[in-house]
């Protein structure tokens, strides 16, 4: 879908949008064609709004975080009968690994 909104809001090129979103250019074109990603054509080139491109990745991040929480809970629940202190230490270590992974991205 080509947008008719203010064209100055569409600051990302197709290549920039692909890099920012992690999707390839072909997929972004498909999303645009399906009406799921607004785009403007400026001087013959597709342009995208940063907020629209960022919105593509937010659900994936939220889903990954929720899945990780479920995995941590399952691992902790299935752990052998440790003392409460040992069990808390294991849970803290797993959560710490999650935080470290989040800061690397």
C-alpha positions as CSV (number, residue, x, y, z in Angstrom):
1,X,0.0,0.0,0.0
2,X,1.4,3.4,-1.0
3,X,0.7,6.0,1.7
4,X,-0.7,9.4,1.0
5,X,0.4,10.8,4.3
6,X,3.1,13.4,4.7
7,X,6.0,12.1,2.6
8,X,8.6,13.7,4.9
9,X,7.8,11.0,7.5
10,X,9.0,8.3,5.2
11,X,12.7,8.5,5.9
12,X,13.9,4.9,5.5
13,X,14.9,3.4,2.2
14,X,14.1,-0.2,1.5
15,X,17.6,-1.3,2.3
16,X,17.6,0.7,5.6
17,X,14.2,-0.8,6.5
18,X,15.5,-4.3,5.9
19,X,18.5,-3.8,8.1
20,X,16.5,-2.2,10.8
21,X,13.8,-4.9,10.9
22,X,15.8,-8.0,10.2
23,X,13.6,-8.9,7.3
24,X,14.8,-9.0,3.7
25,X,13.8,-6.5,1.1
26,X,11.6,-9.0,-0.7
27,X,9.6,-9.7,2.4
28,X,9.1,-6.0,3.1
29,X,7.8,-5.5,-0.4
30,X,5.4,-8.3,0.2
31,X,4.2,-6.7,3.4
32,X,3.7,-3.4,1.5
33,X,1.8,-5.1,-1.3
34,X,-0.4,-6.9,1.3
35,X,-1.2,-3.5,2.9
36,X,0.5,-4.5,6.2
37,X,3.4,-2.0,5.8
38,X,2.7,1.6,4.7
39,X,5.2,3.0,2.2
40,X,5.6,6.0,0.0
41,X,7.3,6.2,-3.3
42,X,9.6,9.2,-3.5
43,X,11.5,9.9,-6.7
44,X,10.8,6.3,-7.8
45,X,12.1,4.7,-4.6
46,X,10.1,3.1,-1.8
47,X,10.4,4.8,1.6
48,X,9.2,3.7,5.0
49,X,8.4,5.4,8.3
50,X,10.7,4.2,11.1
51,X,7.8,3.7,13.5
52,X,6.1,1.3,11.0
53,X,9.3,-0.7,10.5
54,X,9.9,-0.9,14.3
55,X,6.3,-2.1,14.8
56,X,7.2,-5.2,12.7
57,X,9.8,-6.4,15.2
58,X,8.0,-5.5,18.5
59,X,5.7,-8.6,18.4
60,X,8.6,-10.9,17.7
61,X,10.5,-9.5,20.7
62,X,7.5,-9.8,23.0
63,X,6.8,-13.3,21.9
64,X,10.4,-14.3,22.4
65,X,10.5,-12.8,25.9
66,X,7.3,-14.6,26.8
67,X,8.6,-17.9,25.5
68,X,11.8,-17.5,27.4
69,X,9.9,-16.9,30.7
70,X,7.9,-20.0,30.0
71,X,11.0,-22.0,29.4
72,X,12.7,-20.7,32.6
73,X,9.6,-21.6,34.6
74,X,9.5,-25.1,33.1
75,X,13.2,-25.7,33.8
76,X,12.8,-24.5,37.4
77,X,9.7,-26.6,38.0
78,X,11.4,-29.7,36.6
79,X,14.5,-29.2,38.6
80,X,15.4,-31.8,41.3
81,X,14.3,-31.2,44.9
82,X,17.0,-28.6,45.8
83,X,16.8,-26.5,48.9
84,X,14.9,-23.3,48.5
85,X,18.1,-21.3,48.5
86,X,19.7,-23.5,45.8
87,X,16.6,-23.4,43.7
88,X,16.5,-19.5,43.9
89,X,20.2,-19.4,42.9
90,X,19.5,-21.5,39.8
91,X,16.5,-19.3,38.9
92,X,18.6,-16.2,39.4
93,X,21.4,-17.6,37.1
94,X,18.9,-18.4,34.4
95,X,17.3,-14.9,34.6
96,X,20.8,-13.3,34.6
97,X,21.6,-15.1,31.3
98,X,18.4,-13.6,29.9
99,X,19.5,-10.1,30.9
100,X,22.9,-10.5,29.5
101,X,21.5,-11.7,26.2
102,X,19.2,-8.7,26.1
103,X,22.0,-6.2,26.6
104,X,24.0,-7.7,23.7
105,X,21.3,-6.9,21.2
